[in-house]
Amino acid sequence: MTLIKSISGIRGTIGGKPGEGLSPLDVVKFTASYAKWLTGVSGAKKCKVVVGRDARISGEMVNALVCATLSGMGIDVVNLGLATTPTTEIAVTTEQADGGIILTASHNPKQWNALKLLNAKGEFISAADGAAILKYAEEESFSFAEVDDLGRMTEKDYTAEHVRQVLALDLVDVEAVKAANFSVAFDAVNSVGGIAIPALLEAMGVKNIVPINEEPTGHFAHVPEPLPENLVETCAIVKEKQVDVCFVVDPDVDRLSIISEDGSMFNEEYTLVAVADYVLSKTPGNTVSNMSSSRALRVITEKHGSSYTASAVGEVNVVTAMKATNAVIGGEGNGGVIYPASHNGRDALVGIALFLTQLAKSGLKCSELRKTYPDYFISKNKIELTPEIEVDKILEKMEALYANEQVSTVDGVKIDFPDEWVHLRKSNTEPIIRIYAESTSPDKADTLAQKIITDIKNQL
């Protein structure tokens, strides 16, 4: 059993003893701690919290615990039931709520679930706020409401409102998509994408929709992370059905991967690149992605005469950098598109709508559009840590070793070479050092990664 408490929330495998897995007692304790923090910072006499969940098997049980605990803490609850992460985020602001809780373990297998915490802006809470909540949970320093002060519970479905807000975006052209008469497939990995994506496609006038793994049962048809190795069968279906494009999402629909009409992967690193290219062509401005994302975004941004910024890894860090630089588009190379004109959160529905508009206006096939972007390839590696390894000292030695190159220490150590880069950072969730290297070919990326791994081992 695994239970991981971090500044961004609590996640773990379902079952086991309290404190060892994500047990009902852990869910109640952490929810109550969030409620105490929220009541303190909101200043509201009566707080309101939005709760949404993905379709994983434990979702109904965890949802019941969270909603009842919030009510027990005197907080009114808007229960969305099955809802994507971005749907829950936009519901927080639309409902003028004080916060939100998303019940999803994102791309983790079905054994996992998690509580992800939002502030009144529908954005993930800060590190300082997360630390305060962890402290409350550790001390169990919360008390429940008297009977007359219990919170009220309301159930609402926000999928239609989310779709409406996406279609209202200036750069989403429904008529262009209708005129293109696309045939579109989607793989929802048996979670809430099976509800939200067809609703969006139908609203955009797509007549021929090919659903794959659309039933939101929580029994994931394949490993739920939308990576090429997990989508071999989906790619074969796309080629067989002769669709124009296929959209693949993770269980909570904040990551978007694309498959071209010929069954080839568009590459999830290029989801953001393509959408940013379209946005920048219409609304020039700055962009942001995290340090482990492809250099291709910087190349595209500079082609449009704008500035690119690399943030520390983590959605909250990307959003912070986007606000600081007034970025018009940003996100993460894992297929996470953040479009501030909509809201400050990764949103696959926004990504789908913008990409379909771009594809319709370009007149190109999906595979042809991909060829218009520079080719970069990322090699992802890791080194297992043992207790005697001092990561900070290793990173300091690597920084010194490559002092003649362009080095950033904003998040671990990132070394930029003329045509490639490598990023070293300690994982927040596993006892490993992550080593991501990008170059102009897979072999070059692997070679760079192995060279850096050898350098690290020489420092041990």
N, C-alpha and C positions, 0 to 999 in steps of 0.2 A: 504493500500500500504506500501511496505517496501523497504528501500534503505540502504544498509550497505556499508560504505566506510572503507576499512582496508588497511594495508600495503601490502597485497598480491593482491589487486585488488578492483573492485567494483561489487557488486551483488545486485539484488533486483527483485521485482515483476514488470512485464511489465505494463505500464500505470500509470495514476495519474498525479499529478502536478509535475513540476520539483523539485527535492530535496526530494520528498516523495516516488516516485517509480522510477524504472529504465526507465526514459523518454528519448526520443531522445536527448534532450538538455544535460542531464547528460552523456549520451554515448559520445557525441561530446566533451564535456568539459574534461572528464577524458581521452579520447583518445588523445586530443591535449596536455594535461599535460604530458602524457607518451612520446609523440613525442618530446616535449621540453626537457624532462630529457634525452631521448636517444641521441638526437643530441648533448647535452652537454657532455655526458660521452663517446661517441664513438670516437669523434675527426674526424669522416669521413665527407668529404665535402658533400656527398650524402648518406644518410642512407637507408637501406633496412630492411623491416619488413615483416615477414611471418604471415598470418592470417588464422586460421582454425576454424571450428565450428562444434558442434554436431547438431543433427537433430531436436532440439526442434522448436516449431512452430514460435517463434519470431526470430529464428536464421538468416533467410534471411534478415529481416529488420535491425537487429543489425549489421550484416556483412556489409551491404551496407553503413551504417553510419560510421562504423569504417574505412573501406577502403577509403571512400571519405574524411574523416577527415585527415587520414594519408597523402593522396595525397595533400590535402589542406595545410598541414604543410611542404610540400616539400619532403616527404619521398616516395621512391619507394616501391610498395606493391606486394608481391607474395601471391595471393589469392588461397588457397587450396580448398575453398568451404567446402563440407562435409569431415571432417577428424577427426580422434581420437586425443585426447590430446597428446599421445606419438608420433603420426605421425607428428604433428605440431612441437614438440620438436626436432625430428631428422631432420626435414626439415630446421630448423634454422641453424644448423651447416652444413648440406650438401649444402645449398644455400650460406653459408658464409654470412648470414644476420647479422644485428646488434641487432636484437631482434625479438620477436614474441608476438602475442596476441591470446589467445585461448578463444573462445566464448562458454562458457558452464557453467551451474550451477550445474555440476556434478550430484549428486544423488537427487537434489531438484526437486519438482514437475514441471509440464510444465509451470506454471505461472512465473517461475523464469528464469533469465538468468544472465550472469556475464562476465566480462572481466578479464581474468587471464594473468598476464604479465610475459614475459620471457626476459632474458638477451641474450647476444651474444653466450653463451654456451648452449642455449636451456634449461636453468634452471630457476626456479622461482626467481624473484628478491629478494634482501635482504630487511630486515626490514628498514634499513637506506634509501635505494633507494625508497622503497614504501612510506616512510614518506615524502621524497622530492617531489614525485609526488602528494601526497595529498595536500601539501602546495601550489604547483603550481595551482592545481584545485581550492582550496579555494580562492586564490588571483586572479584567472583567468589571470595569468601573462604569457600569450602566445600570439603570433601573427602569422598570416597565411602568406603563401608564395605569392610572386607576380606571375603573370600569367606564366611568362617564367620559373619559378622555381618549378612549380607543379610536384608532383611525378608521375611516370609512374605506370600503373597497369598491372600485368601479372597473368594469371590463370594457375595453374598447379595441376595435380592429383598426390599425393605422396603415395598413398596406396601401389602400386606395389613396390616402392623403399623401403618403410618400411618393407614389407614382405621379400624383397631380403636381407635386412640387418639382419633381424631376422634369416633367414635360413643360413646366412654366419657365425653365431656364432659357435665357436668350439664345444660347448657342445650340440648343436642341431643336432640330428642324423636323417635325413630324411629317410634314408634307413631302419633304425630300426622301425620307425613308419609305413612305407609302409608295411614292412614284418608282422607287428602285425595285419594288416587288421582290424583296429578299426572301430567301428560304433560310431560316435560322434554327439551329439546334442549340440546346443547352443541357448541361450536366449539373444537376443540383445536389449530387451525392446524397440523395434521400434526406434532405433537410429543408430548411425554410425557403431556400432558393426555388423550390418547386412550387411555392405559393407566389412569391414576389416576381420572379422573372417572367412567367407567362402573362401575369397581369400587366407588366410594363410592355412586353412585346405586342400584346393585343391592343393596348392603348396607342402604340406607335404605328398601328396599321399593318403589322406583319401578319400575313394570311397563312403562310405555311410554316408552322412551328413544329419542330421535331424534339419532343421531350426525351431526356435520358436520365434515368434514376431520379424521377421527379417526385415520387411519393414521399412525403415527409415522415417516414417511419422511425428515423434515427438508427436504422440498421444500415450503416454506410456500405455502399456497393463496392467501394474500393478504398484504399488508404485516402483519407479525406483531404490531404494537402494537394492542391492542384499543380503537381509537378509532372513533367513528361513521363517519368517511370511509372506513375500511377494512372496514366491516361491512355495506355496503349489500346485498350478495347474501345474507348471513346473515339480516338483518332480513326480507328477502322470503321466505326459506324458513320462518322462524318464523311469519309470518302465514299462509303457505300450508298449513303442517302443523297449524295450530291447536293449538299447544302452550301450556301455562300459563306457561312461563318458559324462557329460554335463557341458559345461562352461557357466557361467552367468556373464555378465558385467553390469556396470552402463552406463549411456548415453554417456560418453566421453571415455570409455574403458580404464581407468587407474586402475580400481579395478576388481579383478577376484575372483569369487566364484565358487566352484566345487560341482557337485552333482554326487554321486556314482551310479553304475549300478543298485543298488537295490532301488533307489529313495531316499536314505538317504543323508543328507547334509554332505559333507566332513568337513564343518565348515570353514568360510572364514579366521579365525585366522590361520588355518593350510595350507592355500595356500602357504604363505611364508615359513612356516616350511618345507613342503614337497620339494619345489623347492630348498631351502637352503640345505637340506639334500643331494640332488643330486649334487648340485654345490660343496659342501664341500667334497664330496666323490671323486671328480675329481680334484679340485683345492683348497687345504686347505688354510684357511685364516680367517680373522675376519668377524663378522657380527654385524649389528646394526638394532634395531627397536625402535619405540618410547615407552615411559614409560607406555602407556596404552595398549600395545600389550602383547600377551601371553608369559609366562615364557617358554613355550615349545621350542622357538627358542634358548634360552640360553642353555637348556638341550641338544638339538641336537648339538649345536655349541661345547659345552664342550665335548660331546661324540667323536667328531672328533678332539679333542685336540687343539681347537682354542679358541679365546677370544670373548666374547659378550659385547657390549656396549649399554646402554639405552640412548636415546636422548630425548630432549623435544618434545612435540607433534607438528606436522607440517612437511610436506614433506621437506621444506627447511632446517629444523633442522636435520632431518635424514640424508640428503645428506651431510651437513656440518660435522656431526659426522663420516660418512662413509669415507669422504676424510681424516679426521684427523687420522683415525685408519687404513687406507688402506684396508677397508672392501671389500671382494669379492662379497658379496651379502647383501642385506638389504631391508628395506621397512617398511610397517605398517600392523598391524593386521587386517585392514579392507580389506585385499586382495590386497594390493598394493605391487607389486614386483619391486624392483629397482636393476638392474643388470648392474654395471658399465662397463662391457665388451661391453655392447650395448650403454647405455647412462644413465645419472643420473636423471632419472625420472621414476615414476611408469608406468608400461607397461604391460597390460594384454596379448598382443600378445606374448611378450617374455615369460611371465608366462605360457601361453598355450603351446608354443613350447618346453620349458624345461620340463614341466610336462608330456606331451605326450611322450617325449624321455625317461624320467624316468620310466613311466608306461610300455612302451614297453620293456625296458631293465630289469625291475624287474620281469616280468612274472606273476605279481600278478593282481588280480582284484582291481579296485579302492577302494572298501570297505576294502579289505584285506590290501592294502597299508596304509590306514588310521589307521588301528589297530596296525601298527608297531610304532606309535608315542604315547608318554605319554598323558594321558587325563587331560586336564585342562578346566575349565568352568568359563566364565566371567559373572558377574552380573552388568548391567549398570543402574545406578540410577542418580537422580538429586534432588537438593533442589532449589526451586524458591527463588530468592533474592528480598528483599524489600530495599528501599533507606536507611533505618537505619542500615542494616547489613554491617559491615566492614569485608570484606572477608579476607584481609591480616591479621587482628588480629585473626580471627578464625583459619586460617591456622597456625599461630604462636603458638596458644594454642594447636592445635592438634600435632604439632611437639614436643612441650614440654611434652604433655601427653604420647607420645610414644617414649620418648628419649632413652629408653632402647632397642629399636628395631633398625634395620637398616633403617635409614630415609634419603631420598634425597629431596632437595629443588630446584633442577634444574628447575622444572616446577611444581609449586604448591607444594604439599607434597605427596611423595610416601613412604609408609611404607611396608617394606619387612619382612615377617615372614618366618619361616623355610619352610612351605609348601604352602604359599599363600601370596597375597599382596593386598594392596588397594591404589588407586591413587585419590587424591583430587585436582581439579584444577578449576579455574574460566573459564567459557566459553568465547571465544573471540567474539562470535556472538549472544549469548542469555544471559539474566539476570539470570543465574543459576550457581550453583556449580555442576560440574560433579563428580560423585563418582563411580569409576570402581573398582570392587573387583574380584579377581580370586582365585579359590581354586580347589581341586581335585574332587569336585562334585557340581552340581547346588545348592543343599541345603546349602552346606558349604559356597559357594560364596554369596548366598543371606543372610545367617546368618551374615557373616562378614560385608557385606554392611550395613545391618540394625543396627548392633552394632555401626559402625562408624557414621551413620546418627544420632543415639541416642546421641553419644558423642558430635557431632556438635551442636545439638539442646540444649544440656546442657550448651553449651558455649554462647548461644544467650542471 
